[in-house]
Amino acid sequence: MILDEFSQEKESMLASLAGKPLIGRKQEQEVIENQEEILKAAREILEYRKRLTENSAAVIKIEQQELRWHPGSLWIFQ
């Protein structure tokens, strides 16, 4: 029907409470077999996130120091 093509399906108020679909046995077995590799990747991601946060804080600190030393240099960081 034409209206179905252009109108979005409305979800019920409780739709967000529905669980995620279950995975199959094959996918479950793959995850079990690769769990060490998956955990290693997760640890790497967390470490990169930690470094990013630390480096972002360092950039802000350096910018603030620069502004204290050279108040007219604000345009450099924009």
VONU-672522 format. One record per atom (N, C-alpha, C): x, y, z. Coordinates in steps of 0.02 Angstrom, whole numbers, always signed. Layout:
! VONU-672522
+--------+--------+--------+
|     c1 |     c2 |     c3 |
+--------+--------+--------+
|      X |      Y |      Z |
...
+--------+--------+--------+
This chain:
! VONU-672522
+--------+--------+--------+
|     c1 |     c2 |     c3 |
+--------+--------+--------+
|    +41 |    -58 |     +0 |
|     +0 |     +0 |     +0 |
|    +44 |    +62 |     +0 |
|    +23 |   +115 |    -33 |
|    +63 |   +176 |    -40 |
|    +78 |   +208 |    +27 |
|    +29 |   +211 |    +71 |
|    +40 |   +242 |   +136 |
|    +93 |   +205 |   +177 |
|    +97 |   +140 |   +170 |
|   +147 |   +101 |   +207 |
|   +218 |   +118 |   +186 |
|   +227 |   +138 |   +123 |
|   +293 |   +155 |    +98 |
|   +319 |   +221 |   +128 |
|   +274 |   +267 |   +143 |
|   +295 |   +333 |   +164 |
|   +285 |   +347 |   +238 |
|   +253 |   +304 |   +273 |
|   +242 |   +315 |   +345 |
|   +286 |   +267 |   +384 |
|   +316 |   +292 |   +437 |
|   +359 |   +250 |   +479 |
|   +316 |   +208 |   +525 |
|   +340 |   +149 |   +537 |
|   +306 |   +105 |   +583 |
|   +315 |   +131 |   +654 |
|   +262 |   +135 |   +691 |
|   +266 |   +159 |   +760 |
|   +279 |    +99 |   +805 |
|   +324 |   +110 |   +853 |
|   +339 |    +58 |   +901 |
|   +297 |    +69 |   +964 |
|   +283 |    +16 |   +997 |
|   +246 |    +23 |  +1059 |
|   +291 |    +53 |  +1113 |
|   +261 |    +77 |  +1166 |
|   +299 |   +107 |  +1221 |
|   +345 |    +55 |  +1254 |
|   +327 |     -7 |  +1250 |
|   +367 |    -59 |  +1282 |
|   +419 |    -91 |  +1236 |
|   +422 |    -69 |  +1174 |
|   +468 |    -99 |  +1126 |
|   +541 |    -92 |  +1148 |
|   +559 |    -38 |  +1182 |
|   +627 |    -29 |  +1203 |
|   +647 |    -78 |  +1259 |
|   +598 |   -109 |  +1291 |
|   +612 |   -156 |  +1344 |
|   +624 |   -227 |  +1318 |
|   +610 |   -237 |  +1255 |
|   +620 |   -303 |  +1225 |
|   +694 |   -320 |  +1224 |
|   +710 |   -382 |  +1236 |
|   +780 |   -403 |  +1236 |
|   +809 |   -406 |  +1166 |
|   +874 |   -414 |  +1164 |
|   +908 |   -422 |  +1100 |
|   +893 |   -492 |  +1073 |
|   +893 |   -499 |  +1007 |
|   +881 |   -565 |   +979 |
|   +936 |   -615 |  +1000 |
|   +917 |   -677 |  +1009 |
|   +965 |   -728 |  +1029 |
|  +1011 |   -745 |   +971 |
|  +1073 |   -762 |   +987 |
|  +1120 |   -783 |   +935 |
|  +1115 |   -858 |   +926 |
|  +1137 |   -882 |   +870 |
|  +1135 |   -953 |   +856 |
|  +1193 |   -990 |   +889 |
|  +1190 |  -1055 |   +888 |
|  +1243 |  -1097 |   +917 |
|  +1310 |  -1084 |   +884 |
|  +1309 |  -1075 |   +817 |
|  +1371 |  -1065 |   +780 |
|  +1405 |  -1000 |   +803 |
|  +1367 |   -947 |   +808 |
|  +1395 |   -883 |   +831 |
|  +1420 |   -889 |   +903 |
|  +1383 |   -924 |   +944 |
|  +1404 |   -933 |  +1014 |
|  +1470 |   -969 |  +1017 |
|  +1477 |  -1022 |   +978 |
|  +1539 |  -1061 |   +977 |
|  +1597 |  -1019 |   +952 |
|  +1586 |   -977 |   +901 |
|  +1639 |   -933 |   +876 |
|  +1663 |   -885 |   +929 |
|  +1616 |   -857 |   +967 |
|  +1634 |   -810 |  +1020 |
|  +1674 |   -846 |  +1074 |
|  +1653 |   -906 |  +1092 |
|  +1689 |   -945 |  +1144 |
|  +1760 |   -960 |  +1120 |
|  +1766 |   -981 |  +1057 |
|  +1832 |   -999 |  +1030 |
|  +1878 |   -938 |  +1025 |
|  +1849 |   -879 |  +1012 |
|  +1889 |   -819 |  +1001 |
|  +1888 |   -771 |  +1060 |
|  +1867 |   -795 |  +1119 |
|  +1859 |   -749 |  +1175 |
|  +1924 |   -715 |  +1195 |
|  +1980 |   -750 |  +1193 |
|  +2044 |   -718 |  +1211 |
|  +2061 |   -662 |  +1162 |
|  +2051 |   -675 |  +1099 |
|  +2064 |   -625 |  +1047 |
|  +2017 |   -565 |  +1055 |
|  +1954 |   -578 |  +1071 |
|  +1905 |   -525 |  +1081 |
|  +1924 |   -483 |  +1142 |
|  +1943 |   -517 |  +1196 |
|  +1962 |   -481 |  +1257 |
|  +2026 |   -440 |  +1246 |
|  +2072 |   -466 |  +1208 |
|  +2134 |   -429 |  +1192 |
|  +2117 |   -366 |  +1153 |
|  +2072 |   -372 |  +1104 |
|  +2052 |   -313 |  +1065 |
|  +2016 |   -262 |  +1110 |
|  +1975 |   -287 |  +1155 |
|  +1939 |   -242 |  +1201 |
|  +1989 |   -205 |  +1246 |
|  +2039 |   -241 |  +1271 |
|  +2090 |   -208 |  +1314 |
|  +2128 |   -155 |  +1274 |
|  +2144 |   -170 |  +1211 |
|  +2180 |   -121 |  +1169 |
|  +2137 |    -59 |  +1159 |
|  +2073 |    -69 |  +1146 |
|  +2028 |    -12 |  +1137 |
|  +2026 |    +31 |  +1200 |
|  +2021 |     -2 |  +1258 |
|  +2020 |    +35 |  +1321 |
|  +2085 |    +73 |  +1332 |
|  +2141 |    +43 |  +1314 |
|  +2206 |    +76 |  +1322 |
|  +2210 |   +137 |  +1275 |
|  +2187 |   +129 |  +1213 |
|  +2187 |   +186 |  +1167 |
|  +2143 |   +242 |  +1193 |
|  +2086 |   +224 |  +1221 |
|  +2040 |   +274 |  +1249 |
|  +2073 |   +311 |  +1307 |
|  +2109 |   +274 |  +1349 |
|  +2145 |   +304 |  +1405 |
|  +2197 |   +353 |  +1380 |
|  +2236 |   +332 |  +1330 |
|  +2287 |   +377 |  +1302 |
|  +2256 |   +439 |  +1271 |
|  +2201 |   +431 |  +1236 |
|  +2167 |   +487 |  +1205 |
|  +2145 |   +537 |  +1257 |
|  +2116 |   +512 |  +1312 |
|  +2095 |   +556 |  +1366 |
|  +2154 |   +592 |  +1397 |
|  +2208 |   +556 |  +1410 |
|  +2268 |   +587 |  +1438 |
|  +2296 |   +640 |  +1391 |
|  +2300 |   +624 |  +1327 |
|  +2328 |   +672 |  +1279 |
|  +2283 |   +733 |  +1270 |
|  +2217 |   +723 |  +1273 |
|  +2172 |   +779 |  +1268 |
|  +2180 |   +826 |  +1327 |
|  +2189 |   +798 |  +1386 |
|  +2201 |   +839 |  +1446 |
|  +2267 |   +876 |  +1440 |
|  +2318 |   +844 |  +1412 |
|  +2383 |   +876 |  +1403 |
|  +2378 |   +934 |  +1354 |
|  +2340 |   +926 |  +1301 |
|  +2331 |   +979 |  +1252 |
|  +2298 |  +1040 |  +1284 |
|  +2246 |  +1028 |  +1324 |
|  +2212 |  +1083 |  +1357 |
|  +2260 |  +1119 |  +1404 |
|  +2300 |  +1081 |  +1441 |
|  +2348 |  +1111 |  +1488 |
|  +2399 |  +1154 |  +1450 |
|  +2424 |  +1129 |  +1395 |
|  +2473 |  +1167 |  +1355 |
|  +2441 |  +1230 |  +1326 |
|  +2380 |  +1225 |  +1301 |
|  +2346 |  +1284 |  +1274 |
|  +2336 |  +1336 |  +1329 |
|  +2318 |  +1315 |  +1389 |
|  +2308 |  +1362 |  +1444 |
|  +2374 |  +1396 |  +1462 |
|  +2429 |  +1358 |  +1463 |
|  +2494 |  +1387 |  +1478 |
|  +2513 |  +1438 |  +1424 |
|  +2501 |  +1421 |  +1362 |
|  +2516 |  +1466 |  +1306 |
|  +2478 |  +1532 |  +1313 |
|  +2415 |  +1527 |  +1332 |
|  +2374 |  +1587 |  +1340 |
|  +2400 |  +1630 |  +1398 |
|  +2425 |  +1598 |  +1451 |
|  +2453 |  +1637 |  +1507 |
|  +2517 |  +1673 |  +1486 |
|  +2558 |  +1639 |  +1446 |
|  +2621 |  +1669 |  +1425 |
|  +2612 |  +1721 |  +1370 |
|  +2564 |  +1708 |  +1325 |
|  +2552 |  +1752 |  +1268 |
|  +2477 |  +1763 |  +1260 |
|  +2447 |  +1809 |  +1299 |
|  +2375 |  +1818 |  +1297 |
|  +2348 |  +1836 |  +1228 |
|  +2387 |  +1866 |  +1185 |
|  +2363 |  +1886 |  +1119 |
|  +2364 |  +1830 |  +1069 |
|  +2387 |  +1770 |  +1089 |
|  +2393 |  +1715 |  +1042 |
|  +2331 |  +1670 |  +1039 |
|  +2276 |  +1694 |  +1064 |
|  +2214 |  +1655 |  +1065 |
|  +2194 |  +1632 |   +995 |
|  +2206 |  +1672 |   +945 |
|  +2186 |  +1655 |   +877 |
|  +2221 |  +1593 |   +850 |
|  +2277 |  +1574 |   +879 |
|  +2315 |  +1516 |   +856 |
|  +2273 |  +1452 |   +864 |
|  +2234 |  +1448 |   +917 |
|  +2199 |  +1386 |   +933 |
|  +2128 |  +1384 |   +906 |
|  +2109 |  +1432 |   +867 |
|  +2040 |  +1432 |   +841 |
|  +2037 |  +1402 |   +772 |
+--------+--------+--------+
